[in-house]
Amino acid sequence: MFTGIVEEKGSVRYMQLTGESGVLAVKAKKVLERTKIGDSIAVNGVCLTVTSLQPDGFTADVMAETIRRSSLGSCKVGSQVNLERAMAADGRFGGHIVSGHIDGTGVIRSLTREENAIWVSIGTSPQILHLIVEKGSICIDGISLTVAKVEEEGFQVSVIPHTGEETTLLEKVPGDSVNLENDVIGKYVERLLGLGKSEEEKKESGITMEFLQEFGF
């Protein structure tokens, strides 16, 4: 589990793809501290398992499902990536619950300055957008952010200077892809309530609004 508080920006050494899967090598420093082979590191929000360690970097296997769901397949030598180690049990929970399991991608539509902040507008699919709520949480390329506006075909976040300096988000330009992970709480609620299912399917699950109200939810 992660928090969406990026620890450092790393750079891609190489991405070797064989078919639709491959190996990603990343140059890093801070996230290597106390990291062991088999540990998890979020790379642009994607939870990857460390398969080898070097004094100034690490490698991780990337499976086909990850390439399909995320933007990692477009990484090039020198690409900057956001890095975060899995949350320590005694750490502060500074962001929100982030699993590192990407739901899909979005596209940067615009970046607009407003005094000390930058508004970032992102377009995405209805499948992702329907779980995004104003003032709720969203993880963009591994960054925990608050949704400021929800629109018909996308949403907006407002980025403070510190976040802009410590992450890669403001280095993006219109047309660039970003990885998106919806708030996991919303996904569980949707599943439990059977939203998007037929009335017959909802009856089969046994979970209804009346059931939840009866038991105090």
C-alpha positions as CSV (number, residue, x, y, z in Angstrom):
1,M,0.0,0.0,0.0
2,F,1.1,3.5,-0.8
3,T,0.0,7.0,0.2
4,G,0.6,9.0,-3.0
5,I,3.3,11.2,-1.4
6,V,6.1,11.0,-3.9
7,E,9.5,10.6,-2.3
8,E,11.7,11.4,-5.3
9,K,11.9,11.7,-9.1
10,G,13.9,9.0,-10.7
11,S,14.9,8.5,-14.4
12,V,14.4,5.6,-16.7
13,R,17.6,3.8,-17.7
14,Y,15.9,1.5,-20.1
15,M,12.6,-0.3,-20.8
16,Q,13.2,-3.6,-22.5
17,L,10.0,-5.0,-24.0
18,T,9.6,-8.5,-25.3
19,G,6.2,-8.7,-26.8
20,E,3.9,-7.0,-24.3
21,S,6.0,-7.5,-21.2
22,G,9.5,-6.6,-20.2
23,V,12.0,-5.1,-17.7
24,L,12.2,-1.5,-16.5
25,A,15.4,-0.1,-15.0
26,V,15.2,3.1,-13.0
27,K,18.0,5.3,-11.6
28,A,17.1,6.4,-8.1
29,K,18.6,7.3,-4.7
30,K,16.2,7.9,-1.8
31,V,13.9,5.0,-2.5
32,L,16.8,2.6,-2.3
33,E,17.3,3.2,1.4
34,R,16.5,-0.1,3.3
35,T,14.9,-1.5,0.1
36,K,15.4,-5.2,-0.6
37,I,14.8,-7.4,-3.6
38,G,11.1,-8.3,-3.5
39,D,10.0,-5.0,-2.0
40,S,7.4,-2.8,-3.8
41,I,8.1,0.6,-5.3
42,A,5.4,2.7,-7.1
43,V,6.7,4.0,-10.4
44,N,4.4,6.7,-11.7
45,G,1.7,5.1,-9.5
46,V,2.3,1.6,-10.7
47,C,3.2,-0.9,-8.0
48,L,6.3,-2.9,-9.2
49,T,8.3,-5.5,-7.4
50,V,12.1,-4.9,-7.2
51,T,13.9,-7.7,-9.0
52,S,17.5,-6.4,-8.7
53,L,19.3,-3.6,-6.9
54,Q,22.3,-1.5,-8.0
55,P,24.1,1.2,-6.0
56,D,22.1,3.9,-7.9
57,G,19.0,2.1,-9.1
58,F,16.8,-0.9,-9.4
59,T,15.0,-3.1,-12.0
60,A,11.5,-4.5,-12.0
61,D,9.5,-6.8,-14.2
62,V,6.6,-5.3,-16.0
63,M,3.8,-7.7,-17.1
64,A,1.5,-7.3,-20.1
65,E,-1.5,-6.2,-18.0
66,T,0.5,-3.3,-16.6
67,I,1.5,-2.2,-20.1
68,R,-2.1,-2.3,-21.2
69,R,-3.5,-0.4,-18.3
70,S,-0.8,2.2,-17.8
71,S,1.6,4.6,-19.6
72,L,4.7,2.7,-18.6
73,G,5.1,1.2,-22.0
74,S,5.9,4.7,-23.4
75,C,8.8,5.3,-21.1
76,K,12.0,6.2,-22.8
77,V,15.6,6.5,-21.7
78,G,15.8,9.5,-19.5
79,S,12.1,9.8,-18.8
80,Q,11.4,11.2,-15.3
81,V,9.2,9.1,-13.1
82,N,7.6,9.6,-9.7
83,L,8.8,7.1,-7.0
84,E,7.4,6.0,-3.7
85,R,8.3,3.0,-1.5
86,A,5.4,1.0,0.1
87,M,4.2,2.7,3.3
88,A,5.9,1.7,6.5
89,A,3.7,0.6,9.3
90,D,5.0,3.4,11.6
91,G,4.8,6.1,8.9
92,R,2.4,9.1,8.6
93,F,-0.5,8.7,6.3
94,G,0.0,12.0,4.4
95,G,-2.0,11.2,1.2
96,H,-4.8,8.6,0.8
97,I,-5.0,4.9,0.3
98,V,-3.2,4.1,-2.9
99,S,-2.9,0.5,-4.0
100,G,-0.6,1.0,-7.0
101,H,-3.1,-0.8,-9.2
102,I,-3.8,1.5,-12.1
103,D,-7.4,1.8,-13.4
104,G,-6.4,3.4,-16.7
105,T,-4.9,6.5,-18.2
106,G,-5.9,10.1,-18.8
107,V,-4.6,12.8,-21.1
108,I,-3.4,16.2,-20.1
109,R,-5.7,18.8,-21.7
110,S,-4.3,22.0,-20.3
111,L,-2.1,23.6,-17.6
112,T,-3.2,27.1,-16.4
113,R,-1.6,29.3,-13.7
114,E,-3.7,30.9,-11.0
115,E,-1.5,32.9,-8.7
116,N,0.8,30.4,-6.9
117,A,-1.0,27.3,-8.2
118,I,-1.4,25.5,-11.5
119,W,-4.7,24.1,-12.7
120,V,-4.2,20.8,-14.5
121,S,-7.1,19.6,-16.7
122,I,-7.2,15.9,-17.5
123,G,-9.5,14.1,-19.9
124,T,-10.4,10.4,-19.2
125,S,-12.9,7.7,-20.0
126,P,-16.4,7.4,-18.5
127,Q,-15.4,4.2,-16.8
128,I,-12.8,6.1,-14.7
129,L,-14.7,9.4,-14.5
130,H,-17.8,8.0,-12.9
131,L,-15.9,7.2,-9.7
132,I,-14.3,10.7,-9.4
133,V,-16.0,13.2,-7.1
134,E,-15.4,16.8,-6.4
135,K,-13.1,17.2,-3.3
136,G,-12.4,13.5,-3.4
137,S,-9.0,11.9,-3.9
138,I,-7.4,10.8,-7.1
139,C,-3.9,9.4,-7.8
140,I,-2.2,10.8,-10.9
141,D,1.1,9.2,-11.8
142,G,1.5,8.2,-8.2
143,I,0.6,11.6,-6.8
144,S,-2.2,11.9,-4.2
145,L,-4.3,14.9,-5.3
146,T,-7.7,16.5,-4.4
147,V,-10.2,16.8,-7.3
148,A,-11.1,20.4,-7.6
149,K,-13.6,20.2,-10.5
150,V,-15.5,17.4,-12.3
151,E,-16.6,17.9,-15.9
152,E,-18.4,15.9,-18.5
153,E,-15.3,14.4,-20.1
154,G,-12.6,15.0,-17.5
155,F,-11.6,16.7,-14.2
156,Q,-9.2,19.3,-12.8
157,V,-6.8,19.4,-10.0
158,S,-4.9,22.5,-8.5
159,V,-1.2,21.9,-7.9
160,I,0.7,23.8,-5.3
161,P,4.4,24.8,-5.9
162,H,5.8,22.1,-3.6
163,T,4.0,19.3,-5.4
164,G,5.0,20.8,-8.7
165,E,8.7,20.8,-7.7
166,E,8.8,17.3,-6.2
167,T,6.9,15.5,-8.9
168,T,6.8,15.2,-12.7
169,L,3.2,16.4,-13.2
170,L,4.0,20.0,-14.2
171,E,6.6,18.8,-16.7
172,K,3.8,17.3,-18.8
173,V,2.4,19.1,-21.8
174,P,-1.1,18.8,-23.4
175,G,-1.4,15.4,-25.1
176,D,0.8,13.6,-22.6
177,S,-0.7,10.5,-20.9
178,V,-0.9,10.0,-17.1
179,N,-1.7,7.0,-15.0
180,L,-4.9,7.2,-12.9
181,E,-6.0,5.3,-9.9
182,N,-9.5,5.9,-8.5
183,D,-10.1,6.1,-4.7
184,V,-10.4,2.4,-3.6
185,I,-13.2,3.2,-1.2
186,G,-15.4,4.3,-4.1
187,K,-14.6,1.1,-6.0
188,Y,-15.6,-1.1,-3.1
189,V,-18.8,0.9,-2.5
190,E,-19.7,0.5,-6.2
191,R,-19.1,-3.2,-6.0
192,L,-21.1,-3.7,-2.8
193,L,-24.1,-1.7,-4.1
194,G,-24.0,-3.4,-7.5
195,L,-24.0,-0.1,-9.3
196,G,-24.1,-0.7,-13.1
197,K,-25.7,-4.1,-12.6
198,S,-29.3,-5.1,-13.6
199,E,-31.9,-5.3,-10.9
200,E,-31.8,-9.1,-11.2
201,E,-28.1,-9.1,-10.6
202,K,-28.5,-6.8,-7.6
203,K,-31.1,-9.2,-6.1
204,E,-28.6,-12.1,-6.5
205,S,-25.9,-10.3,-4.5
206,G,-28.3,-9.6,-1.6
207,I,-26.8,-6.2,-1.0
208,T,-29.3,-3.4,-1.5
209,M,-29.8,0.2,-0.1
210,E,-32.6,-1.2,2.1
211,F,-30.2,-3.9,3.4
212,L,-27.5,-1.3,4.3
213,Q,-30.0,1.0,6.0
214,E,-31.4,-1.8,8.0
215,F,-28.0,-2.6,9.4
216,G,-27.0,1.0,10.1
217,F,-24.9,1.9,7.1
